[in-house]
Amino acid sequence: MTSTLRLTTAQALVKFLANQYSERDGVHERLVTGIFGIFGHGNVAGVGQALLQAQVQSQEGAGGDEVLGELPYYLARNEQGAVHAATAYSRARNRRQVMAVTTSIGPGATNMVTGAALATTNRIPVLLLPSDQFANRVPDPVLQQLEDPGSLDITVNDVFRPISRFFDRINRPEQLIPSLMNAMRVLTDPADTGAVTIALPQDVQAEAFDWPLAFFAPRVWHIGRPVPEPAALQRALAVIRSARRPLIVAGGGVVYSEAGAELRAFASATGIPVADTHAGKGAINWDHPSAVGGVGSTGSAAANALAREADVVIGIGTRYSDFTTASHTIFAADDVRFVNVNVLGFDAAKHGATMVVADAREALRALSRELAGWQVDPSYRQEAIDADAAWQQVVDECYHRGHTPLPAQTEVFGALNELMGPEDVVINAAGSMPGDLQCLWRATTPVQYHVEYAFSCMGYEIPAALGVKMALGDDHEVVAIVGDGTYQMLPMEIATIVSEGIKVIIVLLQNHGFASIGALSQSRGSQRFGTMYRMRSAATGRLDGDMVPVDLAANAASWGADVLHCESIEQFRENYARAAASDRTTVLHIETDLVGPNPPGSAWWDVPVSQVSTLPSTQQAYAEHLAARTAQRPYL
């Protein structure tokens, strides 16, 4: 007779998660290392009770099969922020470990939707455990339940279906067994990963069941490294060998597979220039002879000049976002061909590419073996070196502008780039900052650059700093750069950071508006409408009066952080040193110029402009848009 253990569904969930492990390259680690959450009526007596009981049993040293297995709990302040923190944690761990997030029913659950979409878009695993309505439907409608007259089976949690890589609802306790097994499968799949959502009806959470003990046995989930299929490898090699002007585009897959050493060796041996995406920055150090910087809409002039004339583009671990291709304009050679190395066939097939479905590290090793002795022409190698050297002069100018009366934000980035160490981490996600960072930041290691630009989610940075610090520890200075727009959307996780005794540095740039969208609005003929923080004017009836008298520095202090005001770049440098020496979370507040100057652009981004308008500014922008669109093309 099979041995069983009587537990509630929530208790079984906690015990199972505490006994799951991941393995890659012989390194075994706990897979689910903790759980963020906020308790409401939907989970406080279910998952909440289970977490409490597990902690009490662990502290009391109880023995025997009744021990649930402790899963550390972290109290977040906002459910979206909790998901961001968990996602950043997993990214910083190169997707080898994950965290879970539990919420109550209704608004608590739907607050996670943005975070779930971000995780899946970025291909980062995170486990979401939203509560749900009663499975027995006796209290109906329960508080915060969505009612659909056409179906009693629809709940707010169904919105997670299209943005989760795996979704399930546990209507009976025993359904948890196959559900969790599949959840772990997706969380540890290097190709098919993202948000995993298991909806937990609140009555089922508290329902008891006799669970087979084998369900709770320690289990190891092996994270695979698919090797290139030999015929596919040979097809790719034939294309690469025929190239006169090849260019590598290194994406996040290089970083997550920890293939930086292989990429650097491959580039050194072949002389192929290496451009990078946001997720791939740092995979090759910025001062490597083959490194040419970011590519695409916000890329460097060096990388974009090479991209325009590349006859073979070798994408390694990239999903080819709109910004990477500059809306299908940057790879402009008539005969351009693509070789895509990606663990996910969906991405490998993009742009009619010669596909190599494989782990980035294994593919680079195979390519290096097969291409031993093959190199690009020395003149092409030198062309890439010269182009990057010219761009580095532009970077130095942007970093040391001496702009007055307020500094440009690029000067803040320059100070940080020079002050932060190779193992420190800069975090950003939205606004004009990611564009400036991609083309200017000199990343020496993969860990140093953590910019989320697949979803470009405002509000990501502060909770992400929490997750990254938890993942990497005190040997890494973690610096979140936030604009005043992003800050106002999700500042409350500062309280979580402080309550956990975690130290991060938050650089708060206040320019009284949306710099990125303001510039885009102006360039597209919309005159920065609705993009500045201004009082409503009695004269015009629009938001173009005096500046809104908010004090974001005081707000940051109210959450428990130390705040240092910086009146100049010199004082910013001094205060950064003070923040780095402190053991407390510190906010560096500095005012910057809303309108730049920003780095010189070298590529395009397709944002449609009104085809008819009475505004001359819009009419001019539409004419410019029509002209720019002529460079767009399908890649076949």
PAMARTI-479299 format. One record per residue (C-alpha): residue number from 1; z, x, y. Coordinates in nm, 3 decimals, always signed. Last residue first. Example, Ala and Ser with C-alpha at 12.3 -4.5 7.8 and 13.67 -1.06 7.14 Angstrom:
REM residues 2
   seq        pz        px        py
     2    +0.714    +1.367    -0.106
     1    +0.780    +1.230    -0.450
***
This chain:
REM residues 636
   seq        pz        px        py
   636    -4.661    +1.343    +3.651
   635    -4.447    +1.383    +3.962
   634    -4.522    +1.085    +4.184
   633    -4.608    +1.178    +4.541
   632    -4.465    +1.164    +4.889
   631    -4.629    +1.383    +5.157
   630    -4.795    +1.084    +5.329
   629    -4.450    +0.937    +5.380
   628    -4.380    +1.173    +5.669
   627    -4.660    +1.027    +5.883
   626    -4.551    +0.669    +5.824
   625    -4.192    +0.760    +5.906
   624    -4.295    +0.925    +6.234
   623    -4.481    +0.610    +6.338
   622    -4.177    +0.402    +6.242
   621    -3.948    +0.625    +6.448
   620    -4.169    +0.581    +6.755
   619    -4.165    +0.202    +6.722
   618    -3.788    +0.210    +6.667
   617    -3.728    +0.404    +6.988
   616    -3.971    +0.180    +7.178
   615    -3.762    -0.124    +7.082
   614    -3.963    -0.448    +7.045
   613    -3.985    -0.389    +6.671
   612    -4.218    -0.420    +6.375
   611    -4.224    -0.204    +6.062
   610    -3.848    -0.146    +6.074
   609    -3.777    +0.202    +5.939
   608    -3.721    +0.289    +5.573
   607    -3.497    +0.589    +5.490
   606    -3.691    +0.855    +5.299
   605    -3.526    +1.193    +5.335
   604    -3.717    +1.497    +5.458
   603    -3.688    +1.876    +5.434
   602    -3.614    +2.188    +5.641
   601    -3.333    +2.078    +5.870
   600    -3.171    +2.321    +6.113
   599    -2.793    +2.333    +6.068
   598    -2.591    +2.087    +6.276
   597    -2.508    +2.097    +6.646
   596    -2.334    +1.866    +6.626
   595    -2.341    +1.520    +6.779
   594    -1.980    +1.416    +6.716
   593    -1.836    +1.743    +6.848
   592    -1.514    +1.838    +6.672
   591    -1.144    +1.755    +6.713
   590    -0.905    +1.937    +6.480
   589    -0.618    +1.823    +6.260
   588    -0.495    +2.054    +5.982
   587    -0.297    +1.840    +5.737
   586    -0.038    +2.016    +5.523
   585    +0.097    +1.941    +5.178
   584    +0.407    +2.153    +5.129
   583    +0.455    +2.495    +4.968
   582    +0.350    +2.673    +5.284
   581    +0.168    +3.007    +5.295
   580    -0.173    +2.838    +5.277
   579    -0.075    +2.600    +5.556
   578    +0.037    +2.887    +5.780
   577    -0.285    +3.079    +5.713
   576    -0.482    +2.764    +5.790
   575    -0.287    +2.735    +6.114
   574    -0.404    +3.076    +6.233
   573    -0.767    +3.005    +6.143
   572    -0.751    +2.667    +6.316
   571    -0.598    +2.834    +6.621
   570    -0.902    +3.062    +6.644
   569    -1.134    +2.767    +6.586
   568    -0.974    +2.589    +6.879
   567    -0.719    +2.319    +6.963
   566    -0.578    +2.295    +6.610
   565    -0.292    +2.053    +6.552
   564    -0.073    +2.115    +6.246
   563    +0.055    +1.820    +6.044
   562    +0.310    +1.829    +5.760
   561    +0.253    +1.548    +5.517
   560    +0.487    +1.256    +5.447
   559    +0.261    +0.951    +5.481
   558    +0.375    +0.908    +5.842
   557    +0.252    +1.258    +5.920
   556    -0.102    +1.154    +5.829
   555    -0.073    +0.853    +6.061
   554    +0.049    +1.072    +6.345
   553    -0.256    +1.294    +6.298
   552    -0.479    +0.988    +6.287
   551    -0.369    +0.876    +6.633
   550    -0.589    +0.580    +6.725
   549    -0.675    +0.499    +7.085
   548    -1.024    +0.352    +7.024
   547    -1.260    +0.534    +7.259
   546    -1.360    +0.342    +7.572
   545    -1.641    +0.087    +7.567
   544    -1.954    +0.075    +7.354
   543    -1.861    -0.176    +7.084
   542    -2.073    -0.453    +7.232
   541    -2.001    -0.748    +7.465
   540    -2.185    -0.556    +7.739
   539    -1.945    -0.581    +8.035
   538    -1.631    -0.674    +7.843
   537    -1.679    -0.366    +7.628
   536    -1.547    -0.370    +7.274
   535    -1.348    -0.053    +7.215
   534    -1.529    +0.245    +7.064
   533    -1.533    +0.425    +6.733
   532    -1.898    +0.525    +6.712
   531    -2.160    +0.422    +6.455
   530    -2.239    +0.063    +6.551
   529    -2.576    +0.146    +6.711
   528    -2.654    +0.519    +6.704
   527    -2.984    +0.446    +6.887
   526    -3.151    +0.252    +6.603
   525    -3.481    +0.444    +6.620
   524    -3.471    +0.617    +6.285
   523    -3.356    +0.953    +6.423
   522    -3.078    +0.784    +6.619
   521    -2.954    +0.590    +6.320
   520    -2.963    +0.902    +6.104
   519    -2.760    +1.093    +6.363
   518    -2.507    +0.811    +6.381
   517    -2.506    +0.777    +6.004
   516    -2.404    +1.140    +5.968
   515    -2.164    +1.165    +6.259
   514    -1.979    +0.839    +6.195
   513    -1.750    +0.813    +6.494
   512    -1.456    +0.944    +6.692
   511    -1.509    +1.315    +6.618
   510    -1.188    +1.385    +6.425
   509    -1.205    +1.651    +6.157
   508    -0.909    +1.633    +5.921
   507    -0.866    +1.939    +5.698
   506    -0.630    +1.844    +5.417
   505    -0.446    +2.124    +5.238
   504    -0.289    +2.055    +4.900
   503    +0.064    +2.094    +4.764
   502    +0.198    +1.868    +4.491
   501    +0.558    +1.747    +4.497
   500    +0.458    +1.433    +4.308
   499    +0.583    +1.209    +4.591
   498    +0.384    +1.412    +4.844
   497    +0.055    +1.377    +4.659
   496    +0.119    +1.007    +4.601
   495    +0.197    +0.957    +4.971
   494    -0.122    +1.142    +5.062
   493    -0.285    +0.886    +4.834
   492    -0.263    +0.647    +5.127
   491    -0.545    +0.796    +5.330
   490    -0.830    +0.587    +5.184
   489    -1.078    +0.434    +5.431
   488    -0.940    +0.571    +5.759
   487    -0.980    +0.929    +5.636
   486    -1.346    +0.881    +5.544
   485    -1.435    +0.777    +5.898
   484    -1.208    +1.038    +6.060
   483    -1.386    +1.311    +5.870
   482    -1.231    +1.467    +5.562
   481    -1.226    +1.819    +5.420
   480    -1.004    +1.849    +5.113
   479    -0.872    +2.200    +5.047
   478    -0.722    +2.299    +4.712
   477    -0.568    +2.647    +4.695
   476    -0.586    +2.753    +4.332
   475    -0.312    +2.942    +4.147
   474    -0.088    +2.637    +4.186
   473    -0.252    +2.429    +3.916
   472    -0.610    +2.360    +3.811
   471    -0.616    +2.002    +3.682
   470    -0.328    +1.861    +3.885
   469    -0.473    +2.027    +4.196
   468    -0.813    +1.878    +4.122
   467    -0.672    +1.528    +4.077
   466    -0.468    +1.534    +4.398
   465    -0.757    +1.678    +4.598
   464    -0.975    +1.401    +4.457
   463    -0.731    +1.145    +4.598
   462    -0.789    +1.296    +4.944
   461    -1.167    +1.345    +4.915
   460    -1.296    +1.024    +4.763
   459    -1.248    +0.794    +5.063
   458    -1.616    +0.776    +5.150
   457    -1.818    +0.786    +4.830
   456    -2.125    +1.003    +4.812
   455    -2.227    +0.841    +4.481
   454    -2.411    +1.148    +4.343
   453    -2.274    +1.357    +4.626
   452    -1.926    +1.456    +4.516
   451    -1.863    +1.804    +4.659
   450    -1.635    +2.035    +4.460
   449    -1.733    +2.395    +4.542
   448    -1.494    +2.676    +4.449
   447    -1.480    +2.614    +4.075
   446    -1.838    +2.724    +4.016
   445    -1.771    +3.068    +4.167
   444    -1.896    +3.265    +4.468
   443    -1.992    +2.968    +4.680
   442    -2.139    +3.049    +5.020
   441    -2.147    +2.712    +5.191
   440    -2.431    +2.665    +5.439
   439    -2.707    +2.442    +5.296
   438    -2.488    +2.230    +5.072
   437    -2.196    +2.228    +5.313
   436    -2.391    +2.098    +5.610
   435    -2.538    +1.817    +5.401
   434    -2.202    +1.737    +5.245
   433    -2.041    +1.723    +5.593
   432    -2.269    +1.469    +5.757
   431    -2.085    +1.178    +5.597
   430    -1.953    +1.178    +5.244
   429    -1.805    +1.368    +4.953
   428    -1.591    +1.673    +5.024
   427    -1.363    +1.912    +4.836
   426    -1.326    +2.291    +4.881
   425    -1.157    +2.468    +4.592
   424    -0.987    +2.809    +4.576
   423    -1.085    +3.046    +4.294
   422    -1.320    +3.257    +4.509
   421    -1.066    +3.276    +4.792
   420    -1.067    +3.068    +5.108
   419    -1.056    +3.228    +5.452
   418    -1.423    +3.313    +5.508
   417    -1.557    +2.981    +5.379
   416    -1.281    +2.800    +5.569
   415    -1.371    +2.964    +5.899
   414    -1.739    +2.894    +5.844
   413    -1.670    +2.531    +5.755
   412    -1.476    +2.486    +6.079
   411    -1.765    +2.646    +6.268
   410    -2.008    +2.407    +6.098
   409    -1.799    +2.121    +6.240
   408    -1.920    +2.216    +6.586
   407    -1.639    +2.316    +6.821
   406    -1.546    +2.105    +7.122
   405    -1.609    +2.222    +7.480
   404    -1.795    +2.419    +7.368
   403    -1.982    +2.576    +7.074
   402    -1.886    +2.933    +6.987
   401    -2.164    +2.924    +6.728
   400    -1.998    +3.140    +6.462
   399    -2.057    +2.960    +6.130
   398    -2.394    +2.818    +6.233
   397    -2.516    +3.162    +6.345
   396    -2.394    +3.325    +6.023
   395    -2.572    +3.060    +5.818
   394    -2.895    +3.121    +6.012
   393    -2.869    +3.493    +5.932
   392    -2.815    +3.396    +5.568
   391    -3.146    +3.211    +5.582
   390    -3.337    +3.528    +5.664
   389    -3.173    +3.706    +5.372
   388    -3.264    +3.414    +5.147
   387    -3.630    +3.437    +5.239
   386    -3.631    +3.815    +5.191
   385    -3.481    +3.790    +4.843
   384    -3.723    +3.514    +4.743
   383    -4.023    +3.716    +4.864
   382    -3.890    +4.021    +4.679
   381    -3.895    +3.835    +4.348
   380    -4.244    +3.711    +4.425
   379    -4.362    +4.067    +4.499
   378    -4.204    +4.192    +4.177
   377    -4.420    +3.948    +3.971
   376    -4.201    +3.728    +3.757
   375    -4.050    +3.880    +3.447
   374    -4.093    +3.875    +3.069
   373    -3.918    +4.153    +2.873
   372    -3.697    +3.919    +2.674
   371    -3.835    +3.568    +2.723
   370    -3.742    +3.441    +2.376
   369    -3.388    +3.572    +2.383
   368    -3.324    +3.459    +2.740
   367    -3.465    +3.112    +2.669
   366    -3.235    +3.073    +2.368
   365    -2.928    +3.179    +2.565
   364    -3.025    +2.949    +2.848
   363    -3.067    +2.659    +2.606
   362    -2.728    +2.718    +2.446
   361    -2.555    +2.729    +2.781
   360    -2.733    +2.422    +2.917
   359    -2.665    +2.208    +2.610
   358    -2.989    +2.069    +2.475
   357    -3.271    +1.822    +2.517
   356    -3.560    +2.046    +2.616
   355    -3.832    +1.832    +2.771
   354    -4.167    +1.932    +2.919
   353    -4.141    +1.716    +3.226
   352    -4.321    +1.401    +3.328
   351    -4.104    +1.385    +3.639
   350    -3.788    +1.286    +3.448
   349    -3.775    +1.328    +3.070
   348    -3.475    +1.563    +3.065
   347    -3.269    +1.313    +3.262
   346    -3.302    +1.031    +3.009
   345    -3.283    +1.283    +2.724
   344    -2.929    +1.373    +2.819
   343    -2.816    +1.729    +2.734
   342    -3.063    +1.854    +2.991
   341    -3.323    +2.128    +3.018
   340    -3.621    +2.007    +3.218
   339    -3.948    +2.198    +3.244
   338    -4.152    +2.057    +3.530
   337    -4.510    +2.114    +3.642
   336    -4.655    +2.165    +3.989
   335    -5.037    +2.170    +4.001
   334    -5.084    +2.029    +4.350
   333    -4.785    +2.219    +4.485
   332    -4.549    +1.996    +4.685
   331    -4.212    +2.002    +4.519
   330    -4.029    +1.900    +4.837
   329    -4.182    +1.555    +4.886
   328    -4.048    +1.325    +4.616
   327    -3.768    +1.178    +4.828
   326    -3.641    +1.524    +4.921
   325    -3.650    +1.610    +4.547
   324    -3.281    +1.706    +4.536
   323    -3.189    +1.436    +4.788
   322    -3.338    +1.158    +4.576
   321    -3.139    +1.280    +4.277
   320    -3.297    +1.502    +4.015
   319    -3.042    +1.450    +3.733
   318    -2.983    +1.823    +3.700
   317    -2.857    +2.019    +3.399
   316    -3.123    +2.287    +3.417
   315    -3.441    +2.194    +3.602
   314    -3.714    +2.454    +3.568
   313    -3.978    +2.385    +3.835
   312    -4.317    +2.540    +3.759
   311    -4.590    +2.587    +4.023
   310    -4.342    +2.641    +4.305
   309    -4.505    +2.637    +4.649
   308    -4.295    +2.370    +4.820
   307    -3.986    +2.471    +4.623
   306    -4.002    +2.828    +4.757
   305    -3.995    +2.703    +5.116
   304    -3.718    +2.460    +5.025
   303    -3.498    +2.727    +4.873
   302    -3.527    +2.954    +5.176
   301    -3.494    +2.678    +5.437
   300    -3.165    +2.580    +5.276
   299    -3.107    +2.236    +5.132
   298    -3.007    +1.907    +5.289
   297    -3.314    +1.708    +5.186
   296    -3.390    +1.930    +4.889
   295    -3.262    +2.260    +4.754
   294    -2.933    +2.440    +4.802
   293    -2.917    +2.816    +4.804
   292    -3.164    +3.099    +4.730
   291    -2.982    +3.289    +4.454
   290    -3.197    +3.544    +4.266
   289    -3.035    +3.859    +4.413
   288    -2.687    +3.712    +4.353
   287    -2.505    +3.673    +4.686
   286    -2.449    +3.297    +4.652
   285    -2.296    +3.328    +4.306
   284    -2.483    +3.132    +4.040
   283    -2.312    +2.825    +3.898
   282    -2.156    +2.812    +4.244
   281    -2.348    +2.504    +4.347
   280    -2.453    +2.296    +4.048
   279    -2.297    +1.964    +4.144
   278    -2.436    +1.988    +4.497
   277    -2.776    +2.095    +4.372
   276    -2.884    +2.456    +4.331
   275    -3.175    +2.692    +4.383
   274    -3.234    +2.988    +4.151
   273    -3.521    +3.233    +4.200
   272    -3.680    +3.362    +3.877
   271    -3.636    +3.740    +3.851
   270    -3.660    +3.726    +3.472
   269    -3.368    +3.944    +3.365
   268    -3.144    +3.879    +3.664
   267    -3.210    +3.504    +3.653
   266    -3.131    +3.486    +3.282
   265    -2.813    +3.691    +3.324
   264    -2.693    +3.475    +3.613
   263    -2.767    +3.157    +3.420
   262    -2.590    +3.285    +3.108
   261    -2.281    +3.380    +3.306
   260    -2.276    +3.040    +3.475
   259    -2.306    +2.845    +3.150
   258    -1.969    +2.672    +3.160
   257    -2.122    +2.359    +3.004
   256    -1.986    +2.156    +3.296
   255    -2.119    +2.407    +3.550
   254    -2.472    +2.428    +3.413
   253    -2.481    +2.050    +3.367
   252    -2.395    +2.008    +3.734
   251    -2.739    +2.118    +3.842
   250    -2.935    +2.444    +3.866
   249    -3.291    +2.408    +3.997
   248    -3.488    +2.709    +3.875
   247    -3.812    +2.805    +4.051
   246    -4.131    +2.941    +3.899
   245    -4.408    +3.099    +4.112
   244    -4.668    +3.248    +3.879
   243    -4.590    +3.030    +3.580
   242    -4.778    +3.057    +3.250
   241    -4.478    +3.206    +3.072
   240    -4.266    +2.913    +3.182
   239    -4.509    +2.654    +3.043
   238    -4.539    +2.830    +2.706
   237    -4.162    +2.873    +2.690
   236    -4.108    +2.501    +2.735
   235    -4.340    +2.417    +2.447
   234    -4.168    +2.678    +2.232
   233    -3.825    +2.532    +2.307
   232    -3.944    +2.182    +2.217
   231    -4.074    +2.313    +1.884
   230    -3.744    +2.487    +1.809
   229    -3.516    +2.192    +1.900
   228    -3.277    +2.335    +2.157
   227    -2.911    +2.350    +2.056
   226    -2.670    +2.061    +2.112
   225    -2.329    +2.188    +2.225
   224    -2.084    +1.928    +2.101
   223    -1.745    +1.821    +2.224
   222    -1.537    +1.782    +1.909
   221    -1.283    +1.501    +1.908
   220    -0.964    +1.604    +1.729
   219    -0.728    +1.341    +1.591
   218    -0.351    +1.347    +1.558
   217    -0.249    +1.060    +1.328
   216    -0.185    +0.737    +1.511
   215    -0.442    +0.519    +1.337
   214    -0.332    +0.664    +1.002
   213    -0.003    +0.480    +1.049
   212    -0.179    +0.149    +0.999
   211    -0.069    -0.093    +1.270
   210    +0.143    -0.401    +1.200
   209    +0.096    -0.610    +1.511
   208    +0.307    -0.726    +1.805
   207    +0.164    -0.904    +2.111
   206    +0.266    -0.770    +2.454
   205    -0.073    -0.635    +2.553
   204    -0.237    -0.940    +2.394
   203    -0.063    -1.167    +2.646
   202    -0.190    -0.961    +2.938
   201    -0.551    -0.955    +2.833
   200    -0.647    -0.585    +2.821
   199    -0.993    -0.482    +2.943
   198    -1.110    -0.149    +2.801
   197    -1.338    +0.034    +3.044
   196    -1.495    +0.375    +2.981
   195    -1.641    +0.526    +3.298
   194    -1.887    +0.808    +3.240
   193    -2.031    +0.969    +2.929
   192    -2.352    +0.963    +2.728
   191    -2.459    +1.327    +2.741
   190    -2.149    +1.544    +2.698
   189    -1.994    +1.285    +2.462
   188    -1.616    +1.331    +2.471
   187    -1.528    +1.018    +2.670
   186    -1.795    +0.823    +2.482
   185    -1.651    +0.894    +2.138
   184    -1.295    +0.843    +2.263
   183    -1.388    +0.492    +2.377
   182    -1.558    +0.422    +2.047
   181    -1.241    +0.502    +1.855
   180    -1.041    +0.304    +2.109
   179    -1.248    -0.008    +2.051
   178    -1.254    +0.023    +1.673
   177    -0.871    +0.015    +1.661
   176    -0.799    -0.210    +1.960
   175    -0.968    -0.506    +1.793
   174    -0.658    -0.530    +1.571
   173    -0.456    -0.664    +1.865
   172    -0.683    -0.965    +1.929
   171    -0.872    -1.043    +2.252
   170    -0.926    -0.677    +2.343
   169    -1.216    -0.665    +2.590
   168    -1.472    -0.387    +2.561
   167    -1.688    -0.172    +2.784
   166    -1.854    +0.164    +2.724
   165    -2.077    +0.365    +2.960
   164    -1.933    +0.157    +3.241
   163    -2.115    +0.051    +3.558
   162    -2.309    -0.243    +3.413
   161    -2.007    -0.385    +3.227
   160    -1.741    -0.330    +3.493
   159    -1.823    -0.656    +3.670
   158    -1.706    -0.829    +3.353
   157    -1.353    -0.741    +3.459
   156    -1.352    -1.028    +3.706
   155    -1.337    -1.263    +3.411
   154    -1.600    -1.463    +3.222
   153    -1.501    -1.615    +2.886
   152    -1.433    -1.968    +3.012
   151    -1.802    -2.013    +3.085
   150    -2.006    -2.240    +3.315
   149    -1.721    -2.352    +3.541
   148    -1.633    -1.987    +3.611
   147    -1.272    -1.941    +3.717
   146    -1.150    -1.601    +3.837
   145    -0.786    -1.542    +3.746
   144    -0.555    -1.411    +4.018
   143    -0.254    -1.613    +3.888
   142    -0.337    -1.766    +3.553
   141    -0.591    -2.043    +3.533
   140    -0.509    -2.135    +3.267
   139    -0.168    -2.052    +3.123
   138    -0.266    -2.154    +2.768
   137    -0.587    -1.952    +2.755
   136    -0.479    -1.768    +2.435
   135    -0.656    -1.453    +2.562
   134    -0.456    -1.473    +2.885
   133    -0.645    -1.323    +3.180
   132    -0.712    -0.950    +3.207
   131    -0.546    -0.617    +3.274
   130    -0.758    -0.319    +3.369
   129    -0.744    -0.005    +3.151
   128    -0.996    +0.248    +3.280
   127    -1.062    +0.578    +3.099
   126    -1.257    +0.842    +3.296
   125    -1.549    +1.060    +3.189
   124    -1.777    +1.218    +3.454
   123    -2.155    +1.156    +3.446
   122    -2.167    +1.156    +3.829
   121    -2.310    +0.803    +3.842
   120    -2.059    +0.696    +3.578
   119    -1.760    +0.832    +3.767
   118    -1.874    +0.695    +4.104
   117    -1.941    +0.350    +3.959
   116    -1.592    +0.343    +3.808
   115    -1.436    +0.447    +4.137
   114    -1.614    +0.167    +4.321
   113    -1.503    -0.085    +4.060
   112    -1.136    +0.018    +4.056
   111    -1.027    -0.224    +4.329
   110    -1.166    -0.492    +4.099
   109    -0.880    -0.442    +3.856
   108    -0.599    -0.456    +4.108
   107    -0.770    -0.748    +4.278
   106    -0.771    -0.953    +3.957
   105    -0.540    -0.842    +3.675
   104    -0.303    -0.547    +3.697
   103    -0.409    -0.188    +3.679
   102    -0.402    +0.109    +3.441
   101    -0.587    +0.437    +3.500
   100    -0.654    +0.701    +3.235
    99    -0.697    +1.077    +3.263
    98    -0.953    +1.305    +3.106
    97    -0.991    +1.646    +2.945
    96    -1.294    +1.856    +2.846
    95    -1.511    +1.717    +3.128
    94    -1.537    +2.054    +3.309
    93    -1.160    +2.043    +3.375
    92    -1.231    +2.014    +3.750
    91    -1.464    +1.724    +3.672
    90    -1.193    +1.556    +3.466
    89    -0.937    +1.585    +3.745
    88    -1.185    +1.466    +4.006
    87    -1.244    +1.155    +3.797
    86    -0.872    +1.085    +3.759
    85    -0.813    +1.128    +4.132
    84    -1.107    +0.903    +4.216
    83    -0.981    +0.642    +3.970
    82    -0.635    +0.646    +4.130
    81    -0.787    +0.622    +4.478
    80    -0.969    +0.306    +4.376
    79    -0.642    +0.164    +4.247
    78    -0.455    +0.239    +4.567
    77    -0.106    +0.381    +4.606
    76    -0.087    +0.574    +4.279
    75    +0.220    +0.607    +4.058
    74    +0.166    +0.880    +3.798
    73    +0.263    +0.830    +3.432
    72    +0.286    +1.101    +3.167
    71    +0.188    +0.974    +2.819
    70    +0.478    +1.023    +2.580
    69    +0.430    +0.966    +2.208
    68    +0.535    +0.630    +2.067
    67    +0.834    +0.743    +1.863
    66    +0.903    +0.480    +1.596
    65    +0.762    +0.703    +1.326
    64    +1.073    +0.914    +1.309
    63    +1.281    +1.096    +1.563
    62    +1.429    +1.003    +1.899
    61    +1.463    +1.298    +2.136
    60    +1.632    +1.087    +2.402
    59    +1.384    +1.205    +2.664
    58    +1.089    +1.129    +2.438
    57    +1.224    +0.787    +2.347
    56    +1.280    +0.704    +2.714
    55    +0.930    +0.822    +2.805
    54    +0.765    +0.621    +2.529
    53    +0.964    +0.312    +2.617
    52    +0.864    +0.340    +2.982
    51    +0.496    +0.382    +2.898
    50    +0.506    +0.084    +2.662
    49    +0.688    -0.134    +2.913
    48    +0.428    -0.058    +3.179
    47    +0.140    -0.119    +2.939
    46    +0.273    -0.467    +2.865
    45    +0.550    -0.597    +3.091
    44    +0.409    -0.438    +3.409
    43    +0.048    -0.496    +3.306
    42    -0.076    -0.831    +3.437
    41    +0.219    -0.911    +3.663
    40    +0.148    -0.600    +3.867
    39    +0.191    -0.230    +3.807
    38    -0.006    +0.042    +3.982
    37    -0.148    +0.319    +3.771
    36    -0.239    +0.674    +3.693
    35    -0.222    +0.783    +3.330
    34    -0.179    +1.125    +3.177
    33    -0.331    +1.406    +2.973
    32    -0.587    +1.218    +2.767
    31    -0.770    +1.481    +2.557
    30    -0.493    +1.725    +2.473
    29    -0.660    +2.058    +2.431
    28    -0.812    +2.260    +2.146
    27    -1.028    +2.561    +2.230
    26    -1.257    +2.666    +1.943
    25    -1.572    +2.658    +2.155
    24    -1.501    +2.296    +2.244
    23    -1.222    +2.081    +2.108
    22    -1.063    +1.762    +2.239
    21    -0.735    +1.605    +2.132
    20    -0.600    +1.255    +2.082
    19    -0.237    +1.192    +1.986
    18    -0.096    +1.063    +2.315
    17    -0.383    +0.815    +2.338
    16    -0.285    +0.652    +2.008
    15    +0.083    +0.616    +2.099
    14    +0.002    +0.464    +2.437
    13    -0.244    +0.214    +2.290
    12    -0.006    +0.123    +2.008
    11    +0.266    +0.045    +2.262
    10    +0.022    -0.171    +2.459
     9    -0.082    -0.361    +2.146
     8    +0.280    -0.416    +2.054
     7    +0.421    -0.211    +1.771
     6    +0.499    -0.257    +1.403
     5    +0.415    +0.058    +1.210
     4    +0.223    +0.047    +0.884
     3    +0.203    +0.233    +0.557
     2    -0.096    +0.134    +0.341
     1    +0.000    +0.000    +0.000
***
